[in-house]
């Protein structure tokens, strides 16, 4: 499971296989591949490094073609192009399993960002009970799939 969470393409594919809906994504390795991926996914989208990036680092917002031209490509790095999804709030649910195999879900947090970097998390998240239940259920589905 750790190998999945350390590589964005593998992580997204595993989540999709668990039956959870995700944004459209496509792994890319060079400028030619990103142009094909943009034809499928479109603008706006986000290009991210598959590993090593976090909190807005290793990420580029692509709103139009000129944004692609401004990327300084590293041919030795794998990337993922993700459809940009509009949303009101981002929430997260941390699910852990101890060495005794007990599983615990922490309270769901509401995340706020500044310039693409996580600024703060408010716990509990300020969302409806229905949303909290859906997030918990989805988190458990992913946990079961990834064991």
N, C-alpha and C positions, 0 to 999 in steps of 0.2 A: 503493500500500500504506500509506503514512503516513496518508492520509485515513481509511483503514479503522480503523487502530489508535487513532485519536483520537476515535472515536465508537463507543460500546459496542454499539449496535444493529447498525450496519453490520458491525462486527467479528464479532459472534456469527453473523450471517447468512452472512458469508463463510466462517467456520469450518464451519458446518453444511453449506454447499454443497461443501466439500472432503470431505465424508463423515465428519467427526469428530463424535461425539456430544457434545452440550452439555446443560447444565441447560435446563429450559424457561424461555423468556424472552418478554417482551412489551414493546414500546415504549409509553410512556404520556406524556400531556401535561397531564393534569389529574385532579382527584379522581374525576370520573365514569369516566374511562378506567381508573384504577387499580382501582376497584371491580370493573369487568368483568374486568380482568386477574387479580385475586385469585380471582374465581370460576373462572377457568381453571387457574391455577397453585396457588392455595391458600396456606395458612400451613404452616410458616414460609417466609418469602421475604425478599428483600433489594431495597430500592429504591435505585437509584443514578442519579446524573446521567449523561447520555450522554457528556458531555465535561467536562474540567476537574477531575474528582475523581480522587484517587489515594490510596493507602495508607490506606484507611478514611475518607477525607474525601469528602463528597458521597454518603454512604451511610447508610441507615437499616434496621435489622433490624425486620421486621414479624412478630411472633409471634402477634398477635391484632388484632381490629378497632380497639381503642383506640390501638394504635400508629400506625395510619393517620391518626387524628384529630389526632395530635400533630405531624404534619409541617407545616412552614411552607412552603407551596407558592409557587413562583415560576412564574407562567404563561408566562414567556418562556424557560423552561428545558425541555429534553427529558429524560425519565427512561426508565429501563429497569427492569422488575420481573423479578427472577431467582428461580427456585426455589432454596431453600437446600438444598444437598447435604451430607450427612454424609460425612466422609472422615477417614482416619487421618493423612495427611500431604499437604502441598501441595509439589509439585516444579515446577521451571521449567527450560526448555531454551531457551537463547538461540542462534538460528541467524542468521548474518549473511552477506551477500554483498558482496564488495569491488568496487571500481570495475573491477577486472580480471575480474569475474564469478565468481571463485573463491568457493565456499561453505564455511563453517566452522561446526561446531556446538561450542559450549563445553560443558564438563562439566556434567552435570545437577545443579542445586542443590536443596536441601531448605530450604523457607522456614518460619520460625516468626514468629508475630504476637503482639503485645500490644495489646489493645483495638482490633483491626481494622487495626493499623498494622504493616507489616513491621518486625520487630525484628532478625532476622539470617538469613543464608543460609549453610548448611553445604554445602561442596563437597568431595568428591562427596556426593550425596544418599545417605542410609543406607537404601537400599531394595534389593530383590532384583535380580539380573541381568535377570530377565524384565521387571520393571517398567522398568528402565533402557532396555531394548530397545524396549519398547512406547512409552515417552515419546519416544525418538529417532525411531522410525518415524512416530508421529503428528506430531511437529514437522516432519519432512520432507514429509509429506503436505500440511500446511498451507502450508509454504513453496512447494511446487510449485504449489498452487492460487492462491496470492497472487502468485506470480512475484516 
